[in-house]
Amino acid sequence: WSTDEAESVYQTLCRTPGNITVIATKGTTQVVGFCVGVPLASKPALRVELTGLVPPLHTIYLAELGLFPEWEPTALRKALLTTMVAQIDEDRFT
């Protein structure tokens, strides 16, 4: 994806109510990666596909995980996911 395409996807997901967004930066101005989870209930088409496999009202869906290529071989992917999972409301989602 181009930087503009990634930003567009990111902006769309961040407008999803109940999203969990984690951003990795280099310094204070350079984004190097992001991770966005959204309630499955907010994605009707996907919810239909996964009905019967997971409880749609109690599931966070990993909608996007993006890293710039130079950050791919690092442990950043795991750190983004671990941080996102730690923010899931365990009383609402299983």
C-alpha positions as CSV (number, residue, x, y, z in Angstrom):
1,W,0.0,0.0,0.0
2,S,1.1,3.6,-0.5
3,T,1.3,5.9,2.5
4,D,-1.9,7.6,1.3
5,E,-3.8,4.3,1.1
6,A,-2.6,3.2,4.5
7,E,-3.7,6.6,6.0
8,S,-7.1,6.3,4.4
9,V,-7.7,2.8,5.9
10,Y,-6.4,3.9,9.2
11,Q,-8.7,7.0,9.3
12,T,-11.8,4.8,8.4
13,L,-11.0,2.3,11.1
14,C,-10.4,5.0,13.7
15,R,-14.0,6.3,13.1
16,T,-15.4,2.9,14.0
17,P,-17.0,3.1,17.5
18,G,-15.2,1.1,20.1
19,N,-12.0,0.7,18.1
20,I,-8.8,0.0,19.8
21,T,-5.9,1.7,18.0
22,V,-2.2,1.4,18.8
23,I,0.4,3.5,17.0
24,A,4.1,3.0,16.9
25,T,6.3,6.0,16.2
26,K,9.9,6.8,15.7
27,G,10.4,10.0,17.7
28,T,7.3,12.3,17.9
29,T,6.4,12.7,14.3
30,Q,7.1,9.5,12.3
31,V,4.5,6.7,12.4
32,V,6.2,3.4,11.7
33,G,3.3,1.0,12.4
34,F,-0.3,0.7,13.7
35,C,-2.7,-1.9,14.8
36,V,-6.5,-1.4,14.9
37,G,-9.1,-3.8,16.4
38,V,-12.8,-3.1,16.1
39,P,-15.9,-4.8,17.6
40,L,-17.0,-7.5,15.1
41,A,-20.6,-6.2,15.6
42,S,-19.5,-3.0,13.7
43,K,-18.6,-5.0,10.5
44,P,-22.0,-6.4,9.3
45,A,-20.6,-8.4,6.3
46,L,-17.8,-10.0,8.3
47,R,-20.2,-10.6,11.2
48,V,-22.4,-12.7,8.8
49,E,-19.4,-14.7,7.6
50,L,-18.2,-15.5,11.1
51,T,-21.6,-16.2,12.7
52,G,-21.4,-19.6,14.4
53,L,-17.6,-19.5,14.7
54,V,-17.3,-16.7,17.2
55,P,-19.8,-14.7,19.3
56,P,-20.1,-11.5,17.2
57,L,-21.3,-9.3,20.0
58,H,-18.3,-10.3,22.2
59,T,-15.5,-10.4,19.7
60,I,-12.8,-7.8,18.7
61,Y,-11.7,-8.2,15.1
62,L,-8.1,-7.4,14.2
63,A,-9.0,-5.1,11.3
64,E,-5.5,-4.0,10.3
65,L,-1.9,-4.3,11.2
66,G,0.4,-2.1,9.3
67,L,4.2,-1.7,9.4
68,F,6.5,0.2,7.1
69,P,8.8,-2.3,5.3
70,E,12.0,-1.4,7.2
71,W,10.2,-2.3,10.5
72,E,9.0,-5.7,9.3
73,P,11.9,-7.8,10.7
74,T,11.6,-6.3,14.2
75,A,9.6,-7.3,17.2
76,L,7.2,-4.4,16.6
77,R,4.4,-6.5,15.2
78,K,4.2,-8.5,18.4
79,A,4.4,-5.4,20.6
80,L,1.5,-3.8,18.7
81,L,-0.7,-6.9,19.0
82,T,0.2,-7.4,22.7
83,T,-0.6,-3.8,23.5
84,M,-3.9,-3.9,21.6
85,V,-5.0,-7.2,23.3
86,A,-4.2,-5.7,26.7
87,Q,-6.7,-2.9,26.1
88,I,-9.7,-5.2,25.3
89,D,-12.4,-4.8,27.9
90,E,-12.7,-8.3,29.3
91,D,-16.1,-7.6,30.8
92,R,-17.5,-6.9,27.3
93,F,-15.4,-9.1,25.0
94,T,-14.3,-12.7,25.3
